[in-house]
Amino acid sequence: MIKLISASLLAALALTLAPAAEAKKGQIQDIDFGAISCKAFLNDLSTASEEDAGAIFLWLDGYLSGVSGDTVLRWNGMSTFAEALVARCQQRGKERLLDAARNVGLN
């Protein structure tokens, strides 16, 4: 799990440092997390690399930290959050991803 999180951090850093020109070429696509359904998230997750999946879960955790004001990154809680989010999305495919993430991450 620590390897996944470490890889996620490196992937997130790489995405942050990617040149703007690459984004314009279509190499890097923006993600509107507010518009993604659970079903679409699960479809994308099924084909995502381990690094990309880790970066997405890390982003979601950071988003929820901003919402809640919690400033502690709990490495052990990341896998629990990811499993709970996937389980909820499997049950509620039409739910918006951020709503599902709030439900499992803030409770």
N, C-alpha and C positions, 0 to 999 in steps of 0.2 A: 504494500500500500504506500509506503514511504517513497518507493521508486516511482509510482504513478503520480504522486503529488509533486515530487521533484521534477519529473518530466513535464508535468502540467505547468509548473512555474517557469521552466525553461521555454516551453512552447508559448506561454503568455508573453514572456519577455521578448521572444523572437517576433511575435506578432506586433508588439508595441514598437519594436525597432525597425520593422519592415519599411522600406522606402515608400513614400506616397505614390511614386510613379508606378510601382507594382500594383497598388490598389486600383489605380486608374486603368490599368491593363485588364483588370478583371481577375487577377490572380488571387486577390484577397476580397472576399465578399463581406459586406457588413451584415450583421445579424440583428434583426429587430425582435428582441426577446419578448416584447409586449404583444406581438402579433402571432407568435408561434403557438400552435395547438400542441397538446400532449402527443397526439398521434403523429404529427409532423416531426416533433422532437425525437420520438422513439424511432421513426424511420431514418432520420439523419444519424442518430446515435448508433444504429445498427451497422452503418457503413463508415463511421468515423474511426480514425486511428485512436490508439490509446492516449496519445498526447493531446489530440484535439478534444476528446471526451473529457480528459482531465482539466483542460483549460476552460471548457464550458462549465463544468461543475464548480471550478474555482471562481469563475465569474459570478455564477449564481449565488455562491456562498458570500462573496463580497457584496453583491447587491443586497442580499438579505441583511448583512451586517450594517449596511448604510441605512436600511429601513428601520432596523431595531436599535441601532446605536451600539451594538456589541462590537468591540474592537479586537476581540481575541480570536485568532485562527486556531481552531481545535482540530488538529490532524486526525485524531481518533474519531471524531464526529463526522468527518467528511464522507467516509464510506457508508455510515449509517444514513446520512442525508441523501446520498446518491441512490442507495437501495430503496429508501422510502419514496423518493421522487419517482423513480422508475415504476415502482409498484402502483403508486397513485395514478400515474399517467396510463398504465396498462388498464386500469379500471375506468378511467374517465378520459377517453381519447379526445373529446371535444373541448375539454377545459383548457383555458389558456395556460401556457407553461408557467408564467410568473405567478398566476393564482395558485397553481398546484405547488410551486416552490414555497410560496408564502405559507400555505397550509401546512406543509410538512416541516419547514424550516423554522417557523416562528412559534410553533406549538410545543 
